[in-house]
Amino acid sequence: PILDGLIELPFPARFRGSVWFLPYIMWAIFSALVGGGAALFVFEKEQITQTTIISLSASVLLLYQITSDFAEYWVHSRNQEIVYDVKCDDPTVVVPTSSRSRKR
């Protein structure tokens, strides 16, 4: 799951749904929060207990997971096409479609 979010980073730009840049704004906020926390951690390391370090590490992992899941949801929810099945006349949602295949 940790690499999953990194592998999916190019998807918002590739599939270009509405407001496609919002996941990148969320990644920037995540990076700023983690970067600021890391800077404080480096400068105040002697005053932080082991329990606090463990809970901060867990919170960074949770924030990372929330950010990557949001980016994945944003791409999937903005790039759906309704395809009607010929046999049963029931709409089926197919996710996602690339912007290159739409132009053909």
N, C-alpha and C positions, 0 to 999 in steps of 0.2 A: 503493500500500500504506500510506502514512502516514495518509491520511484514512480508510482502511478501519476501523482500530481505533476511531477517534472516532465514526464513523457507527454502529458496532455497540454502542456503550455502553448504549443503552436495552434491548437484547435480553434480558439476564438478567431484568430486572424485567418485561418484557412477556410472556415465555414461561414463567416461573416453574417450572422443574424442581426436582428435589430439591437442596437447599442452593444455591438460586439466587443468594444474596448473595456466594458465594465469589469470583466474578470481580471484584466491587467491592472486596473485601478485597485482592486481588492488585493492582488498580489503585491502591489507597491505599498499598500497600508500594512500588510503582513510583514513585509521586509523592513519597513520603518520601525514597527513595533519590536520585532526581534533584534534588529540592529541597535536600537536604543537600549533595549534590555541587556544586550551583550556588552555594550559599552559601559553601562553601569556595573555590570558584573565584573568586568576586568578591573575597573578602578576601585571597587569596594569589596574585593574578594575576601579580605580578612574578616570582614564583619558579617558575612553571610554564612549561616549554618548549613550543615549537610542536608537537613530536612528541607530547607528552603530551596536549595539547589535542585533536589529531586522534584519538588512540586513545580518549580519553574520550568524544568525540562519537560515534565508531563504536560504542562499548559502550552508550551511551544508546540509539542507534537499534536495536541488537540486543535490548536489554532491552525496549524498547517493542514490537518485533515479537513477542518471546516472550510478553509479557503479553497483547497483543491476540489472538494465535493461541490462547493458553490460554483466553481468554474465549469466543472463537468455538467452540472445541472443546467447552467446558463446556456451552454452550447447545445445540449440535447433539447431543451425546451424551445429554443429559437429556430431550430432547423428540422421541423417536422413536415412531412408531406402526407396528405391523406390519399391512400390508394384504395380504390374500390375493387373488391374481389369479384370476379366475373361469376363465379359459381354460386355464391350465397348473397351477393349484393350487399355486403356488410363492409363498412369502411375499416381499414386497418391502418395504423400509424406506423410509418417506417422512419427510423431515426438513425443517424443524420444523413443528409445528402450533401455532397460537396458542391461548392459553387461552380466548379468546372463542369459537372454533369448537368447543371441547370441550363447552361448556355447552349448546349447542343440541341 
